[in-house]
Amino acid sequence: MKRQVSIDREEQEALKARVREMVTVETTYERIRESLASLGFVAKEDKPALALWENREHELFVMVHMDSETGRLQDYEVKTFEEMEGFE
């Protein structure tokens, strides 16, 4: 049986907003990686082509996709664990 942990939704949404802002401002994957780590995220897949990070405390996933030719951000998503159910 899963243990239910209460997540502060306001804190979760605030962190989602910080991640969205940070990802769109940082210019390299190295800077994005450093910023995510400083926000308490841990890499599940740490490759610029497709990086997956998670923050268990706030139940958030971040997916980052960098363009291999230009090194620029191609796409990203910030989702809650709840939003990601069924995708694992």
Order of alpha helices (4+ residues) and beta strands (2+ residues): alpha-alpha-beta-beta-beta-beta-alpha
